[in-house]
Amino acid sequence: MKTLHSQMLKKYLKQISNVVGVMAIGACATQAMAHGEAAKMLPLQQAMQSVGATVQQDQYANIYTISKNSTLVRAKPNSTTIMVNGKPLKISAPIIVKDGQAMASETLANEIFQSGLDQTFQVETVKHPLNTLTTEEIQSVTKIIQADQRAPKALRFSRIRLQEPEKNAVWNSVLNHTEYKGPRLAEFSLLQSDNIIEGVVDLNTQQVRAWKVLPATHGMVLLDDFMMVQEVIQKSPEYKAAVAKRGITDVTKVVGTPLTVGYFGGEDGLNKELSLLKIVSYLDVGDGNYWAHPIENLVAVVDLDKKKIVKIEEGSLVPVPMTPRPYDGRDKKAETRKPLNIVEPEGKNYSITGQYIHWGNWCFHVGLDSRVGLQVGTVTFKDKGVKRKVMYQGNLGGMVVPYGDPDMGWYFKSYLDSGEYGMGTLTSSIERGKDVPENAVLLDAVIADYEGKPMTIPNAIAVFERYAGPEFKHQEMGQTNVSAERRELVVRWISTVGNYDYMFDWVFSDNGTMGINAGATGIEAVKGVKASTMHDATAKEDTRYGTLIDHNIVGTTHQHIYNFRLDLDVDGENNTLTHMNPVVNVNKKGIRKSTMEIEKHVVSNEQEAAEKFNPSTIRLISNYSKENKVGNPVSYQLIPFAGGTHPIAKGANFSPDEWLFKRLNFMDKQIWVTKYNPTELYPEGAYPNRSDKDTGLGQFVKNNDNIDNKDLVVWLTTGTTHVARAEEWPIMPTEWVNVLLKPWNFFDETPTLNLNTPKDTTTHSH
């Protein structure tokens, strides 16, 4: 499941900076400029590519379209005026066509991108208190820790992140647009064998403010572990002998995957204090898809401290499936499709100030965390000119991918992708026109790598607007049609954790609704079997825990379970969980025999709030101290429905005596509500690798805090049971599950009436 080639490792460790400005790459022609000097001319494509812009030609209209992130330019040859985001710009020399090739002045890129006509990116005059650590701050943190006499000689970090300021101070800064003057603190976690050193650095005083050693605690799998285990299996004579039994003579063709081993109370013969990984391997046959060639019934146990194999587990010999199964289409004839262009000729409907995004009535902050990835914070909705609080912070809290096969190479596979591997660290750069539509704006992000060095991830977050259907429509007989277009703003982040790629969308609608969509794609983890078809003698047993999706390949049944931590502040911090249940009652008057009524119930404590999702119950986070115009408490509805193969999130498919349940509780209930505690950040606990008990949500609710009229955090669990099918092999079309946060009497009326600008005044009759 989890692997990283050396090329991928270099990709994550390499720091890349976008080029700003123009690089002159040789003159091809000259043309007189307006002030009499000769303009040095370059091919238009070359001039624009040097600054990362793309060029498209509309031959019919004889127009060249130049685009880069949020800037869209339209230019006609021989014209000294071009349109930049719908506004005219005089240029020093027009684009000309010479011998069928468009040529442009070498200064054109500077003239366009320094014109100031693109207003998408604004200067941040007041820094947002939740801005992630800068390159310089990360460097300072590492330098301060290195100078501390308590620090290990070799620093291996699983975390360097901003320690969030006091919540009220952040809200005060954001709502009043005033500078936050409190301390700027950075949290860190250092790995040292089976100990964790965690602490806090004060960036204002340049001093270590806290230092604590957590014994017998295992940290994350770090990127250098990926490289190390590959070297270990290649140097091991015992491992070479094991693969030789399976007909593999070149161990360099074996790709090892470093997998966390979980904890089974010692039943697996592995001592808890050891820092271990299990290595399940695949054979690289040159088709670009080693996942299709599993080396079954062979597991190497690697001691991370000794950097050696301490145990090899072997089962019966199963031939490695050798048929090439490329997933990039190299063996298929390409389908020709006409272009689908999404353009915003007058620029964007949103602006980005630092890490703060403004779109319509929505304002929110975005950042990237090395563990949980995309974080959306200080979300407000402007209603009648007033910014109203909706959510202080929201992000993926954690996730687990448990497999249902009890065999030796599978029973331990219950990956905590966020808590054990760091999904933010494994962020996948987003490609415009494929991962996101071409109108997306792409944002870089800086996080600390495992050595404490700043690492720039290019195109880590995407922002784009899209059409989302009609917002409303009504056609009154004989009257003018009334309808409005719904728009959505999407903020997308993608993390690649071994074979799976996870997409996370935060979707904002004009009407106050927020959606969180989690998509799984990539390549399924498959099992090598003897059966080639379902008619073979071994097929029934081979497919006991999965589906035969190719000759000699089974897709093993598993789950993708996501938990989202949502610190909702619905019109303020004093919130209450309310249940509304539609019920049928007997009607004692009139002709009708029954009535539909609503029973309301306030949930008063954390343990009562933890429940499985019953789709018939309406769940609200309500602020009873705020009312809409008719006196109903303002609220937001919680909807953790799933999708894909299972339309309702049903929880984990395991018996209650499984060790996994002793370590994690969040996966089996879809609704959790806890009293706000700034230290309770992860549903699986701070350090879940090899944990023997639940230090996350199961622990958080043990004290059963009162949650009536309190500052609350909502934890919504959703996911799907992934039953493999042939259509998902050799690569899986994206499968989405969803969470929805919907205003419920939060407004006084339909909040999008201002979108009703009818252009079609045709009268229809029926």
N, C-alpha and C positions, 0 to 999 in steps of 0.2 A: 504493500500500500504506500509506504513512504520511501521514496528514493530521490536522489539528486545526483545527476551526472556531474563530472567536474566542470563541464561547460556551463551547466545551470548554476553551479556554485559560484563560478566566476561572475556570472551575470548578476547574482544577488550581492556579491561583495564589491563589484566594480562601481565606482562612483562616476556618475555621468552628469554633465552639466549641459543645458541647452545653450546653443550658440546664439548670442545676441549681436546684431550688427551684420555687416556685409563683408564677405571675403571676396576680393576681386580675384577672378580666376582667368586672367588673360583677356586681351581685347580682341574682338573679331571685326569691329567696324567702328566708324565714328560718324557723328551727326552734329550739325550745328545746334547749339543751345540758344535760348532766348537772349542771353546777354552776350552772345557772340563767340564764346569759347566752344571748342569741339567737345562733344559728349562721347565718352568711351562707351561703346555698345557691346553688350553681351547677349548670347541667346537667352530669351526670357526664362526658359526652364532652368538654365544654369544660374541666372541671377536670383531666382526665387528659391531654388533648392538650397542655396548657400545659407539661407536664413531659416530653413525648415518650412517654407511655404510650398504649396502645390499649385499647379497651373492646369486648367482645363479649357478647351476651346469649343465654343459653339459655332460650328462652321456655317450653320444656316443664318444665325443672327450676326455673324462676324464679331463676336465678343469673346474676350479672354476673361476667365474668372480665376482670380488669385485668392487663395484662402490659407490662413494660418490661425489655428485655435479660434479666437473670437472675432477675427478680422476677415471680412469678405470684400473683395475688390472686383469691380467690373470695369473693363477697359476696352475701348474700340481702337483699332490701329489708326495712327495719324491724328489722334486727338490729344490735345494738351490738357484735357480735363478728364479725370477718371472719377468713378463713384466708389467711395470708401464707406461701407456700412450705410449706404443710401445717401451719403453727403458728398458734394462735389469737392474735388481736390485738384488744384492746378499743379502740374508737374513740369519739370524743367525741359524734358524732351519726350516726345510721344513714342509709343511703341510703333515700330515699323516692321513690315514683312519684307524680307530680302531672300530671294531664291527659295521661297516657300517656308522660310523659318522666321518666327517672331523674334525681334531683337529689341532690347530695352537698355536704357542707360544704366550704368553700374551704380548710380545713385538712387535708382527707383525704389529699391527696397527700403532704404533709409527714409526716403520721402514719405512712403506709405506708413511704415510702422512707427515713425516718430511724428506723425502728423497730429496725434491727439484726437483723431476722429473716432477711434474705438474707445468707448467709455465703459467697457465691460470691467476692466481692472481699475480699481480706485486706490489711491494712496491711503494707507491706514494711519490716520492722525492720532487715534487713541488705540493703543494696543489692547486686544482682547485678552483677558486674564487666562483663558484656556489655550492660548496659542502654544503649540507643541514646542519642545526644546529646539533651539536653532543649532546649526553646525558648531558655532563658537561655544554655545552653552554645553553641548555634549563633550566637546574637547576639554572644557574647563572641569567638568565633573570627573572625567577620567584622570586628568592631571592631579586633581585634589586627592582622589582615592589612591593613586600611585604613590603620592608623597606620605600617605598615612602608614605608620610603622606596623599597623595591624594587618595591612593588606598582603595577600599572597603575592609571590613573585610573578606568577603568571595570572593575569586577570582574565577570567572568562565570565562574561556577563550574560544573564538571561533577561535582564531588564535594566534600562535606564529610561525613565519617563518623568514627565512633570508630575509633581505631587500637587493635586488640585488645591487651589486656595479655598478658603472658607466660602461656603455656598452663597450666603447672603451678600458677601462682599462682591462676588462675581455678578450676581443679579443687579446689584446697585450700580456697578460699573457699566453693565450693558444697557440697562434701562435708562440711566441718566447720562450716558455717554461721557463718563468721567474716568479719569485715569485710575487704575488700581495701584495702590501704593503699598500693599502688603508685601511679605517676603516672597521671593521666587525660589521655590524649592524643587529639587530633583530626587526621586526615589531610585534606588538601585538594588539589584540582587546579584550576588557573586556566587558562582559554583566552586566548591572546594571539596572534592571527593563526595562523601555522603552528607556534607554539611552545606548549609546556605548561609551566606553573610548578607544581611539586608540592612539598609541604612538610608540616610537622607543627607544630601548636600545642600547647604545654603549658598545660592549663587550670588546673593548680595554681599555676604561676608566672606565668601570663598572658603568656607569651613565645613567640616563634617559635623552635622548636627546630631545624628543618631547612628549607632553601630550595634548590631545584634547578631549573634551566631545562633542558628537554628540547627541543632544536632540531629542526625539520623533523618535528614530531609533531602529528598532528591529534586533536582531542578529539571529544566527543560532539556530536550535534545537540541544541541547547538549545531550550527552549520559545519563546524570542523569535525563533528562526529560523523557526518555523512561521508566525508573523505576518508576519515580514519578507518572505518569499518571495511571500506573497499580495499584498502591496503592490507588490512589484517587477513581477510579471507584469501587474498592472492598470495600471501607469504606463508600461509599455514599448510604444512605437508599433509596434515590430517584432512583438511578440507579438500585439498587437491585430490587425495585418494578417494574421498567420498564422491566427488563429481565424476571422477574417472570411472567409477562403477556404473555411472549413468551415461557413459560413452562420450564424456566431455574431456578432451585432452588439453584444451587451451583455457586455463582458468581466467585469463584476462578478458574472455568473452562472457564471463559470469558477472551479472549486475546484482549486487547485494542491496537489500532494502533494510535500513535500520528501524526496527520496530520496538516500541515500548512493550514491556512484558506484563504490565498490570501487577496484581497481587492476588494470591490464592491461598493465603494462610500457611504457606510452606508446603502445600500439597504438590506443588510442581518441583520441589526439591531445591528451590532457589532462596537463599537467605535474603531477608528484606534489606539488610544493611548494604548489600552489594549494589553498585551502580552498573546495571546491565542493559543490554539490548539484545533482541533476538534478530537474527539475519535470515530472512527468507529470500531466495534468489531466483533469477530469471536468466535466460540465455539470449545473448545478442546474436541474432542470425543475420543481421544486416538489413532487415526490412524497416528499421526505424521504430519498431514496436516490440521491445523485449517483453512487455507485459503479456504478449500472446504466447510466450514460451516458458511457462513456469517449471521450475525444477522442484517437483512435488516430493513430499515426505523427507525433506532435508532441512534441518534448522540448526544454525550455529548460534551459540550463546556467547556473547562477547562481553568481557569485563572492561568497562571504560577506563578504569584507573590503571589496570595492568596493560591495556591495549593489546589483548590477546584473546583467542578463543579458549574458553574454559570448559566447554561441553559441546559435543555434536550429537544431535538427536536424529536418528534415522528410522524410517519405516520401509515398507515394501517398495520395490522399484516400480515406478510408473514412467513409461517413455515420455520424454519431453516432446510436446507438440511442436513440429518443425515447419509446418506449412506457413509461408510468409503471409502476414496479415497487416500490411501497412494501413495506418489510420489517416494518412494525409492525402489520400486520393491519388497517389502516384501511379497506381495500377488501373485507374479508371480514366475514361475519356472525359475531358472537362466539358461541363455544360456551359453553353454561351447564354448569358443573360444580359438584357439591355440595362443600362445604368438606371439606378433609382437615386435621384438627387434630392437632398433635403437642404434647402437654402434659407437663410434669414437675411435677405438683401439689405435690410435697414439695421442690422445688428441684433444684439441679444435683448431679451426682455428682462434679463437679470444682470446684476453687477456683483463683483467679487472684490471685497476690501480686505486684504490680508487673507485670513481664513474664514471670513464672514461673508455669507451669501444673502443677497436681498433679491427676492422674486415676488412681485405682486405684494400681497400683504404679509408674506412669510419672511422672517429673518432668522438665520441660524448659523452656527459655527461648525466647521468641519475640521477634523484632524485625523492623523493616522497613528495608532498605537501598535507597538511591535507585537503585542499578544493578541488583542481582540480586533485589530484592524480599524476600520472606519468608525469614528465616533462623531455623533451629531449632537451639538450642545446648544444651550440657551435658545431654545426654539420659541419664537413668539409669533402671534398673528395680530396684525393691526386691524382693529375693529372700530369704526367710527373715529379714526384718528388716534386711537390709543393702542399701544403695544400690550397685548395680553399674554401672560405666561401660559405655555402649553407643556413644555418639557425641559427640564434642566439638562439632562444628558441621556442619550440612548446609544446602545451598541450591542453587537453580539456579545453576550456574556460568556458563553462557552458552547461547545457541542461535543457529541460523542457519536462514533460510528461503530456499533457493536455487530459482530458477525455471529451467525447461528450455527456454524459447523463446529462440532466438538473434536475434530481430528487434530493431530499433533501440530500441524502447521497453521492451525486456525483458531483453536479454542481461546487463545490469549488475546485475540484481536478485538480490542474495544478502544479505539483510538480517541483520545481527547485532543483533537487537532489544535485547538486554541491553547489549552493549558499545558500540553506536552511538547508542542512543536513551535508555537508562536506564529499564528496565521498572518499577522502584520509583517513579520520578517519575511514571510514567503509570498508577499504581494507580487502579483503578476502584472507587468506593465500592460496597459490597455492599448489596443490597436484601433485607431479610428476607421470607421467604415466596415468593421467586422465585429469587434467586441462592443462597439457603440456606434450610433449613427454618425454620419460625417459632420453633423452640426455640433458635435460635442466639444466642450472645452476640457482640455486635459491638464491636470495639476500634478506637479512633482511633490514628493514628500521626503522628509529627512527623518531617519530614525537612527538609533545606535546599533551597531553590529555587535557580535559576540566578544569582540576585543575592546569595545567601548569607543570605537571610532564612528564618526558620523557617516552614514551611508545614504546617498541620494537615490531614491527610486523614481525613475522618470515615468511620467504618465500613470501615477499611482491611483488617482481618483479622477473620475469623469463626471461632468455636469452637462445635462442636456435637457431641452424642452421638447415635448412631443404632443401630438394630437391624441386625445384619449376618448373620442366619441362625443356625442352630444351631451352637454351638461344638462339641458332640459329642452323640452319641446311641447308645444300645444298648438293644435290647429282647430280653432273655433270655426264652426260652419259659417261660411260667408265672410270671415274676417281674415285679417292679415296673419300669416304664420308667425309665431313667436318661438324662437329657439336660440340657443347659444352653444358655442363650441367649448368643450372642456379641454383644458390644457393641463399637463402634468410636468413638474420639474423632477428629474431623476438624478440622484447622486449614486454613482456605481463604483464599487470596489471589487476586485477579484483576487483570490488567493489560490495558489496551486500547491496542494499538499500531496506530494507523490503523484499517484495516478489520477486523483480527483482534482478538478478545478471548481471552486465555489464562487459564485457570483452573488453579491449582496447589493440590492437596490433599496434606497430610501426614496419613496415616491410621495411628492407633495402635490395636492390638488387645490385648485382655487377655492373650493368649498370648505376647506378646513380639515379634510381627511388626510391622514398620513398612513402610508402602507410600507411594510417591510417585506420584500420578496427575497427568498433565498433559492438560488438555482444551483443544481449539481450537474456537472458535465465532466468531460475527460474520459478516462478508461476504467472499466470495471476491474476489480481484483478478481482474477479467475483461477480456477483450480484445474490442474492437469489430471485427466482420468483415462481409463482404458477404452471406454465406449466411444465409438465414432458416431453412431446414430442411436435413436431410442429403441431400435430393434435388436441391439446387441445384448448379449447375455448379462453383461455387468451394468447395463444402463439403469436399472431400477435402483441398485445400491449406489451407483455413482451419482445419481441425481437426488439422493435422499435429502440433501441440504441445499439444493440449488436447481438451476435449469441448464440443460445442455444447450448451449448457444452456438457452438461450432463443433467441428470434429475434434473429439478428445479434450474439449474445454467446457467447464461448468462455471456459470456465474453464480457465486455463492450468495444465498439470501442474507441480507443484512439490513441495517437501518441507518438513516441519517437523521439525527435528532438535534435540533438547534434550540438554544435558549437565549432570549433577548432580555437584557437588563434595561429597563425603561424607568428612569427617574422622572415620573410625570409630576408636574406642578400645575394642576388645572386651575387657572386663574388665581394661583397662589399655592402655598405649601400645605394648607389645612384641607386635606382630602380624606374621603371615606369610600370604601368599597361597598357598592350597592348592588343587590341582586333584584332583578325584575323577572317574574315568571308568569307568562300567560297561562291562565287556568280556565277550565270550563266549570261553570256553576249552574245550579238548577235555577230556572226562571219561574217565579211564583206568580207572575201577572202577565196577562196578554196571551197571545197565540204561541209565541216561541217557547220551546221547552228548555232552552239553555242559553247561557250568556257567555261572552268572552270577557274576562276581567284580568287585571294585573295585580299580582301579589308582590309587595316590596319587602325587602329584608336587608338590614344593615349588618355587614359582617364586622365583628368587633375585635377579632384577634387573628394572629398570623396562622395558627394551625387550622382554624376554620376556613381561612382563605385559600389554603392549599388544596386544590381539587382537580379532578379530571374534567375535561371539557365536555359539557353537555350543551349541544348547540341550541337547545330550546330556551336556555336561560340567557337573559340579557345582563351583562356585567358592565357596571359603570364605575368609573372613578369620578366621584362627585365632590363638589365644593359647596357645602350647605350654607356657607356664609356669603355666597354670591348667587344671585338669582337673575334670570332673564326677565323680560318686561312683564310676563304674566305670573311670575313668582315661582317658577320651577328652578331647582338648583342646577347650576351649570355643571356639565359632565362631559366625559369622553368615554366612548364604548370600547371594550376590549374584545377582539375577535381573533383567536389563534387557530384559524382553520388551516388545514394542510393543503393537499393538492396531489397531483401526480397519480400514482397508483392507489393512494389511500386518501380520499377526500376529507377525512377527519383524523386529526392527530390522536392516536390511541395509546401512546406510551410504549414502553419497552416490551418486547416479546420474549420475556424470560421468566422463569419461576422465581418466587421471592427468596429462595435460599441461595441464589447465585451470589458469588463474592462481589460482583459488580454493584449489586444493590447495597452492599455494606459500605461501598466507597462513594456511591452517587445516588442521590434521590431525585434530582431535578428532572431526570428523563421520564419519570413515570407519572408526573402530573403536569397539566398544561397551564394552570393558573397558580401563581404564587404572588403574595403581596406581603412585603415586610416594611417595618418601620425604618426610615432612612438611617443608614449608618455609613459614613464615608469610607470605612475600612472593608465593608462587605461588597466586593466588586465582582466576584466570580462564582457562578453557581456550583462549580466543581471544587472550589477552594483555591487558595493561593498557590499551593504546591501539590498538585494531584498525582504526579508521577510516582508510582509504586506506593501510593497511600493505602493505609489499611482501614481507614474510616472516613466518613463524610465530614469534610471541613467546609462544605459549601452551604447550599440552601438547607439541607437537613439539619445542619448545626445552627444556621441563622434563626430558624423558627423554634428551636428548642425552648427558648425563654418565653415564647408565646406572647410577645409584646402586644399591647393594645394598639390597634390601628384605626380606631374611630377618631376622625378629625385630627389626623397626624400628617406629618411629612412622610409620604409613602414612596416605595419603589415597587414597581410591578415587574415580575419576571414571567415572560410568556414563552412556553415551550411548544414547538411545532416540529413537524418532520414527516418522514414517510418510511414505510417498510419497503425496501427495494427488492422486488422480485424480478430477477433478470429476464430479459426477452431478447430475441434475435435482433430486433431493430436497434438495439443499443450496442451492437458489436460490429466492428472493432472500436468505434467511438460512440459516446453516448450523447444524443441530442439533449439539450438542457431541460431538466425537469425541475419545475418550480413548486415551492410551498410558500405560504403567505401568512402574514399577520396584518391586521387592520386596526387602526385607531381612528374612531369616527366621532365627530362632535355630536353631542346629544343635549339639546336645549342650551348649548353653549352660546348660540346666537339668538337674536330676537326674530329673525326671519331668514328666508333663503339668502345666503351670504353672497351669491353670485348674480344678483339682479342687475348689477352694473355691467355685466357682460352682454346684456341683451341690446345689441346694436344691429337690428335687422336691416339687411340690405335688399332682401327680396320682398317687395311690397305687392307681389302678385296675389290676387284674391282667388282662392280655390273654393269650389263648391262640390258637394257630394250628392 
